[in-house]
Amino acid sequence: MMRDESPDQELEEEEEEDPSFSAFFPKSFGKQSAVADVEAQINRTKRKISATEGISQHTIRQDENPQPTARSESDSEDMSDDDDEFPVSHELVLKTHERTITTATLDVSGSRLVTGSTDCTLKFHDFASMTPTTLRAFRSVDPTATKPSASSETHPIYQAMFNPLSAGHLLTITATPQARILSRDGELLAEFVKGDMYLRDMHNTKGHISEITSGMWHPTDRDICVTAGTDSTLRIWDINHKRSQKEVIVHKSRVAGSGGRTRMTAVAWGSPSLGGNNLLVGASLDGGLTIWSGNGPHSRPMAEVRDAHTRDTWTGGVDISADGRLIVTRGGDDMIKLWDTRKIKSPVTVVSHQSTSSQYPTSGISFSPNSSNIITGSQTGHLHILNSGSLKPELITPVTPDSPVISVLWHGKLNQIITGSANAEVHVLYSPKISYRGATSVMSKAPKRRHIDDDPNLTTDLSNGLSGDSVANSNGLLTGSNQDSTSYTARHPTVGLTASGRSRDPRRPNLPAQTPFAKSQPDEKHVKEHIPLSSMRDEDPREALLKYAELAEKDPIFTNAWKDTQPKTIYADVSDDGEDVEPDKKKIRR
């Protein structure tokens, strides 16, 4: 006897056999609200680390705290412990540059990210406006560009840093003698003056005379910053007085044959927020490490280490701990050294670390927000998190394999790590458990629905006018402002014009040629008041010269010294009737 089954029972049996088949059926009917699957979006950004890399990280942990393990699952447990301690479990990748990332900075609130590169541009990113499908910069700025229409040389970006006390100021260091202060939107606020390169004494110059390498804001004064240059000076600036530096610090090298000059490679200004000293630290190409008092006077350094690193190697990274007691340096001699400001003559700890400063001078190193760890990049593309007391690695995780990590930044409020690599990628490392806002808020948003206007190939560029200015004739050809360049009028622009450019047709008014500089009418009052001799453009040049003829005859300027000795000119008498008197003809000899 056959059993009768309803269609619903048959559908349930098919779903039990193939669960993936049920995904194609709607769960409900009616208008569906767009709700983002936050957990799924965040899981897609989880970093995938291979087994060998995970074992290497576990080995570092096991060497520091050796504990016998009885199960093979201990590796994953240790990895989860690392994720809870350091914000490296997930990452957000930004590919907005074309060349090596040299610097990255975040404002105090952590809402705006600015990155610099050797492609000579600054990219401005806003976490509040980004979504998982629109990870792009909202503005690209070239700090050295003068006019958009003029061709000017560009320079790579060395450093960009937001003011820790004022989010509206961005200190920008390029490969020029002049540092610039930009707004948080990329507008130029101040450009410091360039010094006289022909002066020997650097104390008499008003600014740097050669390339600047590094810069830093004052930890307590929002208007003060310092720049380090290759002219062997550190210069302290007030952003409200850009025509001259506030104070100049000249570093005199003790190396024989250097003439007392060297290149300053890095600078750091310590914060006395935790009760420490206000210190100004500078590293130089001669291997020296010099410390001045942050509050002055700067005529003599507080301490100096001549051979902190190997001579003629580039020390690209210098940082001071929050309490002002420790200084970490990363030199071009493949060494990372930790210094105690109370005993500065010799380093506390020295570890070997392959340097990238010979190719990338801005290879940095910095303390964590609470100064319990030190972060830096490596030649192999790994992020190294070191212990601030012993410089032993607590975590080594790959970021961009086979591509060096150049710049590193650990933001305290967001608890996220931003890295910049040589392959033009910016990685924002975060953890959903311990990180706050930033990349976490970006991945918590619903993806933006793509629109046809998002594709630039299908939209119209309105910078040259609307396409409606052209008129289509019956034969299909376009005429008007956007006519084809192959037309007869475009190929013969001078036909129907006189030599002066006027039209031969008397009915057609004279229209002057439109140039980029004549698109707007200038203010005539402003031109007359501020541009000297501007009124001479409306005068007849012959009348303008003849009105000085009588004055030149009575009071000559150039021949006044020979006024009394000048001979009197004698001219022939001409009758008023206008009849020319012919001279007597000579008699002809016969």
RODREN-474719 format. One line per field, with one value per residue (C-alpha): x, y, z; residue in three letters. Coordinates in nm, 4 decimals, padded with zeros to 6 digits. Example, Ala and Ser with C-alpha at 12.3 -4.5 7.8 and 13.67 -1.06 7.14 Angstrom:
BEGIN
u	c(01.2300	01.3670)
v	c(-00.4500	-00.1060)
w	c(00.7800	00.7140)
type	c(ALA	SER)
//
This chain:
BEGIN
u	c(00.0000	00.1493	00.1793	00.0444	00.2796	00.1971	00.4153	00.5320	00.6639	00.8483	01.0099	01.1216	01.2796	01.4693	01.5995	01.7222	01.9077	02.0641	02.0745	02.2375	01.9292	01.7194	01.9359	01.7705	01.4224	01.3001	01.2580	00.9801	00.7729	00.7217	00.9701	01.3029	01.5093	01.8830	02.0545	02.4293	02.5639	02.8268	02.9726	03.0159	03.1803	03.4258	03.5058	03.5983	03.8738	04.0217	04.3868	04.4798	04.8104	04.9648	05.0609	05.4337	05.3827	05.1583	05.4207	05.6887	05.4731	05.3983	05.7693	05.8434	05.5800	05.7055	06.0645	05.9549	05.7128	05.7989	05.4996	05.4476	05.1506	04.9568	04.7313	04.8027	04.5412	04.7775	04.8944	04.5483	04.4978	04.8197	04.7201	04.3876	04.5718	04.7881	04.4805	04.3300	04.6486	04.7477	04.5061	04.6347	04.3593	04.1887	04.3084	04.1700	04.3740	04.3787	04.5269	04.5137	04.8807	05.0982	05.4388	05.6052	05.4180	05.6570	05.4337	05.0895	04.9219	04.5867	04.4295	04.3616	04.0067	04.1118	03.8532	04.0877	04.3830	04.6490	04.9128	05.2156	05.4134	05.7006	05.4419	05.4526	05.0929	04.9053	04.5867	04.3130	04.0846	03.7766	03.6620	03.3151	03.2505	03.4073	03.2116	03.3302	03.2902	03.4225	03.7687	03.9178	04.0574	03.8315	04.1157	04.4621	04.6962	05.0417	05.1928	05.4605	05.2257	05.1937	04.9234	04.7115	04.7603	05.1348	05.3884	05.5945	05.8337	05.7134	05.8939	05.8388	05.6694	05.8959	05.6653	05.3163	05.1980	04.8787	04.9118	04.8355	04.6827	04.4997	04.3493	04.3305	04.7067	04.9089	05.2890	05.4168	05.7826	05.8871	06.2255	06.2580	06.4055	06.0569	05.8125	05.4418	05.1389	04.8200	04.4655	04.2820	04.1258	04.4596	04.4589	04.7881	04.7949	05.1634	05.4876	05.8089	06.0757	06.3899	06.7256	07.0092	07.2331	07.5313	07.5664	07.8247	07.7029	07.3740	07.2787	07.2243	06.9888	06.6113	06.5328	06.6762	06.9072	06.8847	06.6503	06.4459	06.4355	06.2056	05.9757	05.7844	05.5224	05.5769	05.4128	05.2495	05.2457	05.0104	05.1861	05.5439	05.7128	06.0694	06.2294	06.5581	06.7532	07.0579	07.2204	07.3206	07.0510	06.7315	06.4959	06.2073	05.9159	05.6063	05.3330	05.2017	05.5377	05.6450	05.8989	06.1676	06.2322	06.1907	06.5239	06.7975	07.0062	07.3324	07.4813	07.8596	08.0067	08.3333	08.4265	08.7566	08.7208	08.3507	08.3969	08.1735	07.8669	07.6613	07.3065	07.0326	06.8362	06.5615	06.4157	06.1827	06.0258	05.9370	05.6187	05.6317	05.2726	05.3688	05.6064	05.9174	06.1534	06.0784	06.3498	06.4469	06.6457	06.8176	07.0104	07.2750	07.4572	07.7890	07.6407	07.5723	07.2715	07.2223	06.9774	06.8689	06.6294	06.2875	06.2223	06.5644	06.8179	06.9414	07.2866	07.4457	07.3148	07.2338	07.4004	07.5638	07.6635	07.9100	07.9050	07.5464	07.5375	07.7917	07.9166	07.7666	07.4606	07.1101	06.9307	06.5741	06.3789	06.3942	06.1241	06.0887	05.8772	05.5807	05.7680	06.0713	06.3180	06.3761	06.4877	06.4806	06.6765	06.6810	07.0017	07.1272	07.3851	07.1166	07.0846	06.8027	06.9296	06.7476	06.8869	06.8227	06.8282	06.9728	07.2722	07.3023	07.6664	07.5937	07.2783	07.0708	06.9906	07.1032	06.9390	07.0126	06.7443	06.7915	06.7655	06.5871	06.6957	06.9526	06.6661	06.3806	06.5123	06.1838	06.1905	06.0533	06.0196	05.7888	05.6607	05.3094	05.0627	05.1398	05.5129	05.4982	05.5914	05.7890	05.6698	05.8711	05.8727	06.1201	06.2746	06.0702	05.7359	05.6688	05.5463	05.7636	05.6162	05.9041	05.9224	06.0189	06.2508	06.4463	06.3704	06.2718	06.0001	05.6599	05.4860	05.6063	05.3250	05.3370	05.1744	05.3065	05.5320	05.8362	05.7670	05.9322	05.7154	05.8292	05.6035	05.4278	05.1789	04.9892	04.6962	04.6076	04.2418	04.1486	04.3902	04.4730	04.8049	04.8581	05.1433	05.2717	05.4681	05.6861	05.4160	05.1952	04.9550	04.8270	04.7143	04.4952	04.5318	04.2555	04.0675	03.6877	03.7265	03.9703	03.9642	03.7334	03.5861	03.8156	03.8264	03.5710	03.3102	03.3860	03.3213	03.0054	02.8329	02.6144	02.7891	02.7049	02.4799	02.6621	02.5200	02.5871	02.7397	03.0127	03.1694	03.3657	03.3533	02.9762	02.9545	03.0218	03.3098	03.1502	03.4777	03.4700	03.1010	02.7782	02.7452	02.4116	02.5961	02.6438	02.3692	02.3216	02.2545	02.0471	02.3599	02.4550	02.7509	02.7935	02.8383	02.8944	03.1412	03.2068	03.2440	03.4817	03.8407	03.8412	03.5930	03.6943	03.6700	03.8896	04.1489	04.1518	04.1152	04.2469	04.0125	03.7875	04.0077	04.2349	04.5981	04.4957	04.2484	03.9319	03.6565	03.6276	03.2502	03.1382	02.8197	03.0111	03.1422	03.5014	03.5349	03.8816	04.0388	03.9440	04.2449	04.2658	04.3662	04.0712	03.7842	03.6984	03.6978	03.9426	03.8425	03.9423	03.9588	04.1862	04.4129	04.4466	04.5209	04.7594	04.9314	05.1681	05.1513	04.8414	04.6730	04.9324	04.7583	04.4712	04.6956	04.8326	05.2088	05.2875	05.0860	05.2284	05.5810	05.5116	05.3613	05.7124	05.8739	05.8453	05.9778	06.2715	06.3638	06.3567	06.5132	06.7068	06.8163	07.0987	07.2573	07.2098	07.5822	07.6704	07.3896	07.6202	07.8662	07.6218	07.6439	07.3448	07.1692	07.1342	06.8572	06.7803	06.5101	06.2014	05.9453	05.5931	05.4579	05.5979	05.7933	06.1222	06.4157	06.6372	07.0114	07.1965	07.3115	07.6779	07.7891	07.8750	08.2179	08.2248)
v	c(00.0000	00.3393	00.6283	00.9720	01.2656	01.6328	01.8833	02.0421	01.7091	01.6513	01.9985	01.9324	01.6020	01.7769	02.0421	01.7727	01.6019	01.9261	02.2145	02.4533	02.4292	02.6086	02.9188	03.0053	03.0273	03.3522	03.3462	03.6045	03.8140	04.1874	04.4760	04.3731	04.6208	04.6415	04.5207	04.4656	04.1397	04.2991	03.9772	03.8361	04.1565	04.1616	03.7942	03.8640	04.0978	03.8402	03.7865	03.4468	03.3277	03.0069	02.7225	02.7931	03.1587	03.0619	02.8199	03.0885	03.3217	03.0425	02.9599	03.3179	03.2923	02.9530	03.0734	03.3546	03.1465	02.7754	02.5639	02.1961	02.1388	01.8149	01.8946	02.0025	02.2798	02.4932	02.6834	02.8179	02.9036	03.1050	03.2800	03.3805	03.5126	03.7278	03.8581	03.9623	04.1424	04.3120	04.4488	04.2365	03.9798	04.1697	04.4116	04.6711	04.7281	05.0680	05.0829	05.4515	05.5231	05.4190	05.4004	05.3375	05.4573	05.6741	05.8119	05.7759	05.9877	06.0056	06.3019	06.2974	06.1676	05.9007	06.0013	06.1202	05.9279	06.0952	05.8949	06.0149	05.8424	05.8760	05.9460	06.3033	06.3077	06.3094	06.1016	06.2085	05.9293	05.9783	05.6712	05.8209	05.8315	05.4985	05.1767	04.8198	04.8758	05.2352	05.2152	05.5189	05.8620	06.1636	06.4002	06.3859	06.6809	06.7650	06.9978	07.1361	07.2225	07.5978	07.6295	07.3532	07.4933	07.5493	07.2717	07.2503	06.9988	06.7609	06.6120	06.2938	06.3137	06.2358	06.2923	06.4123	06.4578	06.5921	06.8356	06.6385	06.9505	07.0875	06.8585	07.1412	07.1597	06.9071	06.9374	06.8212	06.7478	06.7074	06.6824	07.0628	07.3219	07.4476	07.2764	07.3410	07.3545	07.2205	07.2129	06.8870	06.9271	06.9740	07.3521	07.5380	07.7477	07.8395	07.7799	07.8459	08.0586	07.9284	08.0493	08.2159	07.9377	08.1731	08.2438	08.0325	08.0874	07.9007	08.1259	08.4135	08.2285	08.2602	07.9036	07.5785	07.6085	07.2424	06.9454	06.8723	06.5132	06.5068	06.7149	06.7028	06.9045	07.0505	06.8256	07.1116	07.4209	07.3917	07.6642	07.5317	07.2662	07.1625	07.0514	06.8702	06.9404	06.8282	07.1663	07.0374	07.2357	07.1910	07.4845	07.5661	07.7418	07.9319	07.8623	08.2172	08.3675	08.1860	08.4452	08.3394	08.0604	08.1132	07.9560	07.7688	07.4868	07.4207	07.0748	07.0774	06.7496	06.6306	06.4109	06.5049	06.6565	06.7343	07.1045	07.0858	06.9945	06.6814	06.5805	06.5584	06.2418	06.2271	06.4292	06.3531	06.5763	06.4015	06.4771	06.5520	06.4308	06.1545	06.3638	06.3126	06.5665	06.7677	06.6442	06.7250	06.4439	06.4515	06.1872	06.2724	06.1039	06.1054	05.8460	06.0876	06.1163	06.4590	06.5585	06.9147	07.0492	07.0902	07.4174	07.5639	07.7048	07.5219	07.6751	07.3650	07.0080	06.8281	06.5069	06.3721	06.0259	06.0495	05.6879	05.5882	05.4157	05.3482	05.6562	05.7391	05.5212	05.6676	05.6575	05.6937	05.6177	05.7890	05.7914	05.8794	05.6920	05.8577	05.9013	06.0526	05.7966	05.5703	05.6500	05.3942	05.4349	05.2297	05.2830	05.1981	04.9611	04.6903	04.7683	04.8750	05.0352	05.1300	05.4217	05.5428	05.9214	05.8953	05.6934	05.7969	05.7049	05.3419	05.1677	04.9549	04.6877	04.6249	04.3827	04.3054	04.4095	04.4391	04.8006	04.9453	05.3075	05.2902	05.2622	05.4048	05.6850	05.7191	05.3656	05.4336	05.2892	05.4039	05.3244	05.1978	05.4452	05.3169	05.2678	04.9005	04.7876	04.9031	04.8499	04.8554	04.7026	04.4717	04.4028	04.0855	04.2631	04.1608	04.3748	04.3346	04.4117	04.4235	04.4450	04.7971	04.6726	04.3930	04.4477	04.0805	04.0137	03.9500	03.9130	03.8888	03.8854	03.9147	04.2212	04.2432	03.9414	04.0115	04.3861	04.5956	04.7664	05.1300	05.3348	05.2197	05.3988	05.2771	05.5059	05.5099	05.6081	05.3672	05.0956	05.0199	04.9862	05.1521	05.0271	05.1506	04.9228	04.9502	04.7947	05.1066	04.9368	05.0798	04.8171	04.9089	04.6283	04.6039	04.3657	04.3768	04.2939	04.5629	04.8229	05.1231	05.2946	05.3481	05.0332	04.8690	05.1326	05.1020	04.7286	04.7727	04.9723	04.8376	04.8205	05.1079	05.0118	05.0683	05.3323	05.4016	05.7374	05.5584	05.4465	05.7409	05.5795	05.6241	05.9815	06.3225	06.5455	06.8820	07.0694	07.1686	07.2561	07.0741	06.8535	07.0213	07.3227	07.1246	07.1026	06.7998	06.8815	06.6760	06.5054	06.3933	06.6312	06.8343	07.2091	07.4581	07.4765	07.1034	07.0589	06.8013	06.9133	06.7703	07.0318	07.2929	07.5771	07.3973	07.3140	07.6718	07.9043	08.2162	08.2039	08.5094	08.7188	09.0129	09.0321	09.1931	08.9137	09.1106	08.9658	09.0755	09.0676	09.4142	09.2694	09.0432	09.2096	09.1701	08.8968	08.8704	08.5286	08.3521	08.2603	08.0849	08.4181	08.6151	08.4034	08.6501	09.0290	09.1613	09.4222	09.7534	09.9340	09.6713	09.6813	10.0611	10.0709	09.7771	09.7446	10.0355	10.2065	10.0054	10.3169	10.3384	10.0553	10.2916	10.5761	10.6516	10.5918	10.8900	11.1312	10.9821	11.0659	11.4092	11.5435	11.5332	11.7166	12.0681	11.9477	11.7711	12.0906	12.3164	12.0773	11.8013	11.5142	11.3558	11.6677	11.9099	11.9030	12.0428	12.2978	12.6005	12.4640	12.3329	12.5068	12.6937	12.5206	12.7190	12.6355	12.7745	13.0391	12.9158	13.1587	13.1455	13.1119	12.7668	12.8293	12.6526	12.8735	12.6916	12.7469	12.9276	12.6955	12.6878	12.8315	12.5762	12.6136	12.6161)
w	c(00.0000	-00.1087	00.1378	00.0449	00.1263	00.1195	-00.0742	00.2524	00.3804	00.0545	00.0792	00.4361	00.3314	00.0490	00.2922	00.5292	00.2436	00.1072	00.3633	00.1140	-00.1050	00.1557	00.1291	-00.2021	-00.0511	00.1094	00.4836	00.4813	00.2445	00.2028	00.2098	00.3533	00.5587	00.4818	00.7971	00.8013	00.9320	01.1517	01.2799	00.9300	00.8040	01.0934	01.0463	00.6857	00.8078	01.0436	00.9679	00.8264	00.9681	00.8422	01.0705	01.0574	01.1458	01.4340	01.5624	01.5503	01.7594	02.0039	02.0282	02.1365	02.4064	02.5178	02.5541	02.7839	02.9941	02.9525	03.0444	02.9567	02.7285	02.7135	02.4156	02.0602	02.0938	02.3027	01.9925	01.9190	02.2859	02.2921	01.9727	02.1250	02.4306	02.2014	02.0262	02.3588	02.4661	02.1380	01.8739	01.5857	01.5304	01.2450	00.9810	00.7422	00.4243	00.2487	-00.1012	-00.1858	-00.2669	-00.5578	-00.3885	-00.0540	00.2565	00.4573	00.7328	00.8906	01.1558	01.3360	01.5093	01.8825	01.8460	01.5954	01.3342	01.0585	00.9149	00.6982	00.5142	00.3170	00.0469	-00.1948	-00.4638	-00.3261	-00.2020	00.1277	00.1447	00.3866	00.5145	00.7298	00.9245	00.9695	00.5936	00.4960	00.4567	00.3920	00.0165	00.0011	00.1528	-00.0157	00.0635	00.0326	-00.0600	-00.2119	-00.1516	-00.2825	-00.0186	-00.2529	-00.5406	-00.5958	-00.8659	-01.0163	-01.3663	-01.3388	-01.3748	-01.0572	-00.9140	-00.6461	-00.3478	-00.1451	00.1925	00.4874	00.7829	00.8659	01.2236	01.3765	01.6631	01.9827	02.1388	01.8332	01.5709	01.3191	01.2534	01.0546	01.0444	00.7044	00.6302	00.2663	00.0960	00.0924	00.3310	00.4220	00.6554	00.6119	00.8395	00.6832	00.8133	00.8795	00.5332	00.3541	00.3131	00.3547	00.6730	00.7013	00.5173	00.7074	00.5467	00.3789	00.5097	00.3204	00.1915	00.1474	00.5199	00.6975	01.0528	01.0991	01.3903	01.1464	00.9126	00.9447	00.8388	00.7102	00.4120	00.3071	00.3220	00.6359	00.7597	01.0634	01.2819	01.6102	01.7980	02.1433	02.4054	02.6016	02.3733	02.0770	01.8733	01.8942	01.6793	01.5992	01.2733	01.2070	00.8886	00.6995	00.7725	01.1187	01.2993	01.4967	01.4607	01.6937	01.5219	01.6255	01.3713	01.4155	01.3041	00.9881	00.8690	01.1150	01.3614	01.7312	01.8177	01.6334	01.7836	01.6010	01.6487	01.6151	01.5013	01.6553	01.3586	01.1969	00.8516	00.8861	00.9453	01.2522	01.0459	01.0030	00.9178	01.1778	01.0980	01.3628	01.6489	01.9410	02.2074	02.5314	02.7217	03.0959	03.1384	03.3844	03.5902	03.3763	03.2306	02.9190	02.6839	02.3258	02.1650	01.8282	01.6325	01.3754	01.0871	01.2731	01.5114	01.7940	02.0244	02.1825	02.4573	02.5343	02.7913	02.6342	02.8162	02.7369	02.7322	02.4223	02.3993	02.5524	02.5559	02.8815	02.7656	02.4528	02.3321	02.0454	01.9279	01.9974	01.6571	01.3858	01.2069	00.8635	00.9233	00.9193	01.2548	01.1353	01.4545	01.7948	02.0613	02.4307	02.6838	02.8535	03.1826	03.0080	03.1480	02.8484	02.4932	02.2137	01.8900	01.5710	01.3777	01.0346	01.1875	01.2364	01.6063	01.8388	02.1594	02.4790	02.6796	03.0342	03.0630	03.4139	03.2842	02.9241	02.8666	02.7788	02.6530	02.8867	02.6274	02.2704	02.0253	01.6625	01.4135	01.0376	00.9276	00.6256	00.6725	00.3908	00.1407	00.3486	00.5768	00.7665	00.9113	01.2571	01.6035	01.8823	02.2289	02.2921	02.4506	02.8021	02.7231	02.8195	02.4678	02.1657	01.8088	01.4870	01.1405	00.9722	00.6349	00.5961	00.6401	01.0023	01.2902	01.6020	01.9434	02.1936	02.5692	02.6741	02.9476	02.7796	02.4075	02.3814	02.1228	02.2736	01.9368	01.5779	01.3263	00.9449	00.7895	00.4325	00.3644	00.1452	00.1654	00.4405	00.7024	00.7138	00.9436	01.2611	01.4870	01.7938	01.8711	02.2389	02.2204	01.9413	02.0586	01.6956	01.5124	01.1745	00.9536	00.6190	00.3882	00.0819	-00.1380	-00.0938	00.1511	00.4796	00.7303	01.0274	01.2825	01.5395	01.7652	01.8058	02.1748	02.2871	02.0066	01.9987	01.6912	01.3919	01.1795	01.4077	01.3248	00.9527	00.9482	01.1570	00.8820	00.6051	00.2676	00.0387	-00.2500	-00.5747	-00.8048	-01.1685	-01.0731	-00.8788	-01.2082	-01.3578	-01.7024	-01.7162	-01.5831	-01.7357	-01.6319	-01.5576	-01.5182	-01.8881	-01.9027	-01.9734	-02.2781	-02.3539	-02.4988	-02.8202	-03.0800	-03.3043	-03.6687	-03.9090	-04.0381	-03.6863	-03.6394	-03.3206	-03.3294	-03.0543	-02.7672	-02.7700	-03.1435	-03.2814	-03.3210	-03.6751	-03.8000	-04.0556	-03.8057	-03.5547	-03.8182	-03.9576	-03.6573	-03.8438	-04.1446	-04.1550	-03.9217	-03.9857	-03.8793	-03.5486	-03.4754	-03.5608	-03.7727	-04.1348	-04.1014	-03.9775	-03.8345	-03.5928	-03.2766	-03.1765	-02.9133	-02.7599	-02.7307	-02.4088	-02.1960	-01.8582	-01.7011	-01.8486	-01.7251	-01.4466	-01.4311	-01.1711	-00.9187	-01.0788	-00.7468	-00.5992	-00.9077	-00.8969	-00.5243	-00.4929	-00.8318	-00.9038	-01.2449	-01.3336	-01.4720	-01.7510	-01.9340	-02.0323	-02.1564	-02.5007	-02.4778	-02.7059	-02.4936	-02.1758	-02.2949	-02.4438	-02.1231	-01.9738	-02.2706	-02.1194	-01.7831	-01.9500	-02.1377	-01.8312	-01.5814	-01.7610	-01.5464	-01.7450	-01.9030	-01.6158	-01.5314	-01.8777	-01.8849	-01.8858	-02.1402	-02.3960	-02.7362	-02.8628	-03.1455	-03.4665	-03.7076	-04.0487	-04.0739	-04.2486	-04.3867	-04.2625	-04.6113	-04.6246	-04.9471	-04.9488	-05.0456	-05.2885	-05.2549	-05.5367	-05.8055	-05.8735	-06.1970	-06.4503	-06.6054	-06.9797)
type	c(MET	MET	ARG	ASP	GLU	SER	PRO	ASP	GLN	GLU	LEU	GLU	GLU	GLU	GLU	GLU	GLU	ASP	PRO	SER	PHE	SER	ALA	PHE	PHE	PRO	LYS	SER	PHE	GLY	LYS	GLN	SER	ALA	VAL	ALA	ASP	VAL	GLU	ALA	GLN	ILE	ASN	ARG	THR	LYS	ARG	LYS	ILE	SER	ALA	THR	GLU	GLY	ILE	SER	GLN	HIS	THR	ILE	ARG	GLN	ASP	GLU	ASN	PRO	GLN	PRO	THR	ALA	ARG	SER	GLU	SER	ASP	SER	GLU	ASP	MET	SER	ASP	ASP	ASP	ASP	GLU	PHE	PRO	VAL	SER	HIS	GLU	LEU	VAL	LEU	LYS	THR	HIS	GLU	ARG	THR	ILE	THR	THR	ALA	THR	LEU	ASP	VAL	SER	GLY	SER	ARG	LEU	VAL	THR	GLY	SER	THR	ASP	CYS	THR	LEU	LYS	PHE	HIS	ASP	PHE	ALA	SER	MET	THR	PRO	THR	THR	LEU	ARG	ALA	PHE	ARG	SER	VAL	ASP	PRO	THR	ALA	THR	LYS	PRO	SER	ALA	SER	SER	GLU	THR	HIS	PRO	ILE	TYR	GLN	ALA	MET	PHE	ASN	PRO	LEU	SER	ALA	GLY	HIS	LEU	LEU	THR	ILE	THR	ALA	THR	PRO	GLN	ALA	ARG	ILE	LEU	SER	ARG	ASP	GLY	GLU	LEU	LEU	ALA	GLU	PHE	VAL	LYS	GLY	ASP	MET	TYR	LEU	ARG	ASP	MET	HIS	ASN	THR	LYS	GLY	HIS	ILE	SER	GLU	ILE	THR	SER	GLY	MET	TRP	HIS	PRO	THR	ASP	ARG	ASP	ILE	CYS	VAL	THR	ALA	GLY	THR	ASP	SER	THR	LEU	ARG	ILE	TRP	ASP	ILE	ASN	HIS	LYS	ARG	SER	GLN	LYS	GLU	VAL	ILE	VAL	HIS	LYS	SER	ARG	VAL	ALA	GLY	SER	GLY	GLY	ARG	THR	ARG	MET	THR	ALA	VAL	ALA	TRP	GLY	SER	PRO	SER	LEU	GLY	GLY	ASN	ASN	LEU	LEU	VAL	GLY	ALA	SER	LEU	ASP	GLY	GLY	LEU	THR	ILE	TRP	SER	GLY	ASN	GLY	PRO	HIS	SER	ARG	PRO	MET	ALA	GLU	VAL	ARG	ASP	ALA	HIS	THR	ARG	ASP	THR	TRP	THR	GLY	GLY	VAL	ASP	ILE	SER	ALA	ASP	GLY	ARG	LEU	ILE	VAL	THR	ARG	GLY	GLY	ASP	ASP	MET	ILE	LYS	LEU	TRP	ASP	THR	ARG	LYS	ILE	LYS	SER	PRO	VAL	THR	VAL	VAL	SER	HIS	GLN	SER	THR	SER	SER	GLN	TYR	PRO	THR	SER	GLY	ILE	SER	PHE	SER	PRO	ASN	SER	SER	ASN	ILE	ILE	THR	GLY	SER	GLN	THR	GLY	HIS	LEU	HIS	ILE	LEU	ASN	SER	GLY	SER	LEU	LYS	PRO	GLU	LEU	ILE	THR	PRO	VAL	THR	PRO	ASP	SER	PRO	VAL	ILE	SER	VAL	LEU	TRP	HIS	GLY	LYS	LEU	ASN	GLN	ILE	ILE	THR	GLY	SER	ALA	ASN	ALA	GLU	VAL	HIS	VAL	LEU	TYR	SER	PRO	LYS	ILE	SER	TYR	ARG	GLY	ALA	THR	SER	VAL	MET	SER	LYS	ALA	PRO	LYS	ARG	ARG	HIS	ILE	ASP	ASP	ASP	PRO	ASN	LEU	THR	THR	ASP	LEU	SER	ASN	GLY	LEU	SER	GLY	ASP	SER	VAL	ALA	ASN	SER	ASN	GLY	LEU	LEU	THR	GLY	SER	ASN	GLN	ASP	SER	THR	SER	TYR	THR	ALA	ARG	HIS	PRO	THR	VAL	GLY	LEU	THR	ALA	SER	GLY	ARG	SER	ARG	ASP	PRO	ARG	ARG	PRO	ASN	LEU	PRO	ALA	GLN	THR	PRO	PHE	ALA	LYS	SER	GLN	PRO	ASP	GLU	LYS	HIS	VAL	LYS	GLU	HIS	ILE	PRO	LEU	SER	SER	MET	ARG	ASP	GLU	ASP	PRO	ARG	GLU	ALA	LEU	LEU	LYS	TYR	ALA	GLU	LEU	ALA	GLU	LYS	ASP	PRO	ILE	PHE	THR	ASN	ALA	TRP	LYS	ASP	THR	GLN	PRO	LYS	THR	ILE	TYR	ALA	ASP	VAL	SER	ASP	ASP	GLY	GLU	ASP	VAL	GLU	PRO	ASP	LYS	LYS	LYS	ILE	ARG	ARG)
//
